[in-house]
Amino acid sequence: MHLLHFLAQLVQHPNVTNLAGLVGLGLVVLAACYLLSRVDPVIAVVVAIALELFSGNWSLMGIPIPLDRLALVVALAVLVLKGPRWASDRRLVVRPLHLVLLTAAAWAAVSGLIAETITGHVGLFAFLDRFGLVPFVMFCLAPLFFGNERQRKILLATLMAVGLYLGLTGTLEGLHLYKLVFPRYIANPNVGIQWGRARGPFLESTGDGFCAFVGAVAAAIGLGCWRSSWARRLCLLTIGFDGATMFFTLTRSVWIGGLVGAVVPMLMTPKTRRIVVPLLMAGLLAVVTTLAVSPTIRTEALGRAEAQSPVWDRQNTDLAALRIIEEKPLTGVGWENFINVSANYMRQQPGYPITGVGIEVHNVFLSHAAELGIPGLLLWLMAFGGAVWRGLSRKWPRPPGGPSQVGTDTEPWREPWRLGGIAIVLCFLVIANLVPFSEALPNMLLWTWLGILAAPYTSTARYLDRARRTQPVTATPGQQLQPAYL
């Protein structure tokens, strides 16, 4: 507003002082643009990902602006100022999946505008993160940010650092060593929910557990690509602490999701298949030993496993969502409007009380259907399913203007990332069926990972473009062409 007032004064009353101020402002903007153009885009975006840990809680640290949002804007500005041609080895290709993402986002935005919820703080950020516009953007731009091996290793190191931090913090919370936790707001029982469990900087256990799982997956991939002994020890340490944090979340969805996400990919490869049973036995032994040694932890874990109130919340909100879908199958009640109208759809059920009024549906898919209608859910499922299909497939898609034949994925880096993607998607699907999953970072990590794996479909290497322009691509009879991937 001050800038607009200054410009208005300059137009209405031009003088030397105002002109000098305008010139100074222009020089500052040019200097900022120059400095941003010198920043490596991958550094800017991994900083934004790391700062997303504290999304929504910056005021609790005395910081008046959301640094994670600012860092993400800076990352996008760097990409624009440097230009995609100079910032990345890959070129984006518009695909039908991109149009599905755009249509799904537009449907949710219109729904929020009609319900008058997207103009509010809660509705807007739920649209950005939970639905979510920011994850969609990260999926689309991931090939530019992480299109070569160096950039992927930077992301891998960042995710492992995030996992190590969450693992240490969650373990300290689980052992009730709150004096050692940073930042201090995590140790404040009067902020957030689920005090007494590992909830990390999110102040919520499911987001904490899922991000810890992603950090452990990154560390597991790091074991295969880093050869130095200290790096491998750090990877093992991260996996151990993240496993402890997932236990200390005392959240059944995290326990089940982590178990399914870890075991299934390991059973898919002969190298890891033979260590599944020993690892499960070691994990079980660690849990049993912890419960036997600490009566406090045993009481908390068993009490949480037997708790009925969360089950009632889930049953009540899910049934209310089903009633909304039956009554308004095409439009739902409007984006982020369930919490406002849920009381109208609650019914007393035999065997348990009415609880959960004013909270989100504890199921991502039912939530989207209740708020956006069945068409909105289908659009989101098409977007998510398309991202999973293109990301986890082992087949190379046909490159634009390239040969009609394509081969299987033979790039050595991609198979560990693909198995990691399977683990993350499975963990997400389990948790998403049991909780709202509304935190910013979990959704961003999921879609960014899929965007990296889907890069052969959503982008093409620039040197392949040049090669196709200069000479035809041919294959001898029986030869299968395989486009290279940086």
Residue pairs with C-beta under 8 A, 6 or more apart in sequence:
6 18
6 21
7 22
9 18
10 18
10 19
10 21
10 22
33 81
36 74
36 77
36 78
36 81
37 78
37 81
37 82
39 74
39 78
40 78
41 75
41 78
41 79
41 82
41 87
41 88
41 144
41 145
42 145
42 146
42 151
42 154
42 155
43 154
44 71
44 74
44 75
44 78
45 72
45 75
45 145
46 154
46 155
46 158
47 71
47 75
48 68
48 71
48 72
48 74
48 75
49 155
49 158
49 159
49 162
49 441
49 444
49 445
49 448
50 158
50 161
50 162
51 67
51 68
51 71
52 68
52 72
52 440
52 441
52 444
53 68
53 162
53 165
53 166
53 200
53 201
53 202
53 211
53 441
54 61
54 67
54 68
54 183
54 201
55 66
55 68
55 69
55 129
55 439
55 440
55 441
56 66
56 125
56 440
57 185
57 201
57 202
57 203
58 64
58 65
58 66
58 67
58 68
60 183
60 185
60 188
60 191
61 183
61 185
68 440
72 134
75 145
76 141
78 87
79 87
79 141
79 144
79 145
84 91
84 92
84 144
85 91
85 462
87 144
88 143
88 144
88 145
88 147
89 147
89 148
89 461
89 462
89 463
89 486
90 143
90 144
90 147
90 455
90 459
90 460
90 461
90 462
90 486
91 459
91 460
91 461
91 462
91 465
92 140
92 141
92 143
92 144
92 458
92 459
93 400
93 458
93 459
93 460
95 457
95 458
96 386
97 383
97 386
97 387
97 390
97 454
97 457
97 458
98 140
98 458
100 379
100 382
100 383
100 386
101 136
101 139
101 140
101 383
103 379
104 131
104 136
104 376
104 379
104 380
104 382
104 383
105 131
105 133
105 136
107 372
107 375
107 376
107 379
108 127
108 131
108 335
108 372
108 376
108 380
109 118
109 127
109 335
111 118
111 331
111 332
111 334
111 335
111 371
111 372
111 373
111 376
112 118
112 119
112 123
112 124
112 127
112 334
112 335
112 336
113 119
114 331
114 334
115 123
115 333
115 334
115 335
115 336
115 337
116 334
117 123
117 334
117 335
117 336
117 337
117 340
118 124
118 127
118 335
118 336
122 336
123 335
123 336
125 440
126 132
126 335
126 336
126 438
127 133
127 335
127 336
128 134
128 440
129 135
129 438
129 439
129 440
129 443
129 444
130 436
130 437
130 438
130 443
131 335
131 368
131 380
132 440
132 443
134 440
134 443
134 444
135 443
135 444
135 446
135 447
135 448
136 383
136 447
138 444
138 447
138 448
138 451
139 387
139 447
139 448
139 450
139 451
139 454
139 458
140 451
140 458
141 451
142 448
142 450
142 451
142 452
142 454
142 455
143 451
143 452
143 454
143 455
143 458
143 459
144 459
145 151
145 155
146 152
146 155
146 448
146 452
146 455
147 455
147 459
147 461
147 486
148 486
149 413
149 486
152 413
152 417
152 452
153 225
155 448
155 452
156 218
156 221
156 222
156 225
157 222
159 214
159 215
159 218
159 445
160 215
160 218
160 219
160 222
160 234
160 235
160 238
162 211
162 214
162 215
163 211
163 212
163 214
163 215
163 216
163 218
163 219
163 238
163 241
163 242
164 215
164 219
164 234
164 237
164 238
164 241
164 242
166 200
166 208
166 211
166 212
166 215
166 242
166 245
167 212
167 215
167 216
167 238
167 240
167 241
167 242
167 243
167 244
167 245
168 241
169 181
169 182
169 186
169 198
169 200
169 201
169 245
170 198
170 200
170 208
170 212
170 241
170 242
170 244
170 245
170 246
170 248
170 249
171 198
171 241
171 244
171 245
171 248
172 178
172 180
172 181
173 181
173 186
173 197
173 198
173 199
173 200
173 248
174 197
174 198
174 244
174 245
174 247
174 248
174 297
176 296
178 186
178 187
179 187
181 187
183 201
185 191
185 203
186 199
186 200
186 201
186 203
189 195
189 196
191 203
192 199
192 203
192 204
193 199
193 203
193 204
194 203
194 204
194 205
196 250
196 300
197 205
197 248
197 249
197 250
197 251
197 300
197 304
198 205
198 208
198 209
198 245
198 248
198 249
198 250
199 205
199 208
199 249
200 207
200 208
200 211
200 212
200 245
201 208
202 208
202 211
202 439
202 441
204 439
205 249
205 250
205 251
205 254
206 249
206 251
206 253
206 254
206 431
206 435
206 437
206 439
207 437
207 439
207 441
207 442
208 245
208 249
209 245
209 246
209 249
209 251
209 254
209 257
209 258
209 431
210 254
210 257
210 427
210 428
210 431
210 437
210 442
211 441
211 442
211 445
212 242
212 245
212 246
213 242
213 246
213 254
213 257
213 258
213 261
213 262
213 423
213 424
213 427
214 424
214 442
214 445
214 449
215 238
215 242
216 238
216 239
216 242
216 243
217 261
217 420
217 423
217 424
218 238
218 420
219 234
219 235
219 236
219 238
219 239
219 242
220 235
220 239
220 420
221 416
221 417
221 420
222 231
222 232
222 235
223 232
223 235
223 236
224 416
225 413
225 416
226 232
226 235
243 258
243 283
243 286
246 254
246 255
246 258
247 255
247 287
247 290
247 301
249 255
250 300
250 301
250 304
251 304
252 304
252 305
252 434
253 430
253 431
253 433
253 434
253 435
254 431
256 430
257 426
257 427
257 428
257 429
257 430
257 431
258 427
260 426
260 427
260 430
261 422
261 423
261 424
261 425
261 426
261 427
261 430
262 423
263 276
263 280
264 422
264 423
264 426
265 272
265 419
265 420
265 422
265 423
265 426
266 272
266 273
266 275
266 276
266 279
267 273
267 276
268 419
268 422
269 419
290 297
291 297
291 298
291 301
291 302
292 298
308 352
309 355
311 352
312 352
312 353
312 355
312 356
313 355
313 356
313 359
313 362
314 356
314 362
314 363
314 434
315 349
315 352
316 346
316 349
316 354
316 355
316 356
316 357
317 338
317 342
317 356
317 359
317 360
317 361
317 362
317 363
318 361
318 362
318 363
318 366
319 346
319 347
319 349
320 338
320 342
320 345
320 346
320 356
320 361
320 370
321 338
321 345
321 361
321 363
321 366
321 367
321 369
321 370
322 366
322 370
323 345
323 347
324 332
324 333
324 338
324 341
324 345
324 370
325 332
325 366
325 369
325 370
325 373
325 374
328 373
329 373
329 374
330 373
330 374
330 375
331 372
331 373
332 369
332 370
332 371
332 372
332 373
332 376
333 341
333 370
333 371
334 371
335 371
335 372
336 371
337 371
338 360
338 361
338 367
338 370
338 371
339 358
339 359
339 360
342 356
342 357
342 358
342 359
343 357
343 358
346 354
346 356
346 357
347 354
348 354
356 362
359 436
360 367
360 436
360 438
361 367
361 370
361 436
362 434
362 435
362 436
363 432
363 433
363 434
363 435
363 436
364 432
364 433
364 435
364 436
364 437
365 377
365 381
365 432
365 433
367 436
368 376
368 377
368 380
369 376
369 377
372 379
372 380
387 447
387 450
387 451
387 454
388 425
388 450
390 397
390 450
390 453
390 454
390 457
390 458
391 418
391 421
391 449
391 450
391 451
391 452
391 453
391 454
392 418
392 421
392 422
392 425
392 450
392 453
393 409
394 408
394 409
394 418
395 406
395 407
395 408
395 409
396 406
396 407
396 408
396 409
396 456
396 482
396 483
397 406
397 456
397 457
398 404
398 406
399 456
399 460
399 464
399 483
400 460
401 465
401 468
402 464
402 468
402 473
402 481
402 483
403 473
403 475
403 481
405 475
405 480
405 481
406 480
406 481
406 482
406 483
407 480
407 481
407 482
408 482
409 415
409 418
409 456
410 482
411 485
414 453
414 485
417 449
417 452
417 453
418 453
420 449
421 449
421 450
421 453
424 445
424 446
424 449
425 446
425 450
428 437
428 442
428 446
431 437
437 443
451 458
455 485
456 483
456 485
460 483
461 483
461 484
461 485
461 486
464 483
464 484
467 473
473 481
475 481
